[in-house]
Each structure stands twice: as structure tokens, then as C-alpha cells.
Amino acid sequence: CPDSLKKAWAESLRQRADWLASRGVIYRIVMVPEKHTVYPEFLPDRVRDKLAISRFQQIVDFMGENPCLVDLRQALHSAKIKDEGRLYIHTDTHWTNLGAYK
């Protein structure tokens, strides 16, 4: 992603947050991790070896610790490690009820 596009994203998010804050509204962005970022072990080796850095990770890397961004990756990875149950539908990319709850 070109730096100019990253800067445009950051500026857009900042402007939205500022506009909403001036009206007493807290702005949050929740990006849901894609299934393959939580369960890469279910991908074929030939695909897993070619995974690039996700768009979400690129945004986090560029923006750093931004209070607008809500990062669900840690909660989902933690639930996966604790083996609390399947977080995504086996044959689909959507969350299960447990995944949405986490």
C-alpha cells in the first residue's frame, strides 16, 4: 500500500474522530480478523507459505497505538489457544456465536 494512501487513511480517520468528538461521540473502528489469520493451520501449505501481511496489520503498523482502532485479534487467538470452541464456521468465513461473543 503506497504511503500516500496510508496517510490519506490516517487523516480521514483523524478527521472523523475529531468531528465526532466535537459532538460528544467516541469513534471506534472494529476490524474483524479474517479466518485464515486465526486458523492459518487449516490452509494448504502452498497457500500458507505465501500469506502476506494483512491489510489490518498494515494499518496498525502505520497508525501505531490509535485509540480509534479496536483490535480483536488477541481475544480471538487467546480463545483459540484455550480451545474454547470453534470461532469461525468450519466451511465459511463467518464467525460462530462464540467467535462473535469473544
Disulfide bonds with the S-S distance in Angstrom:
none
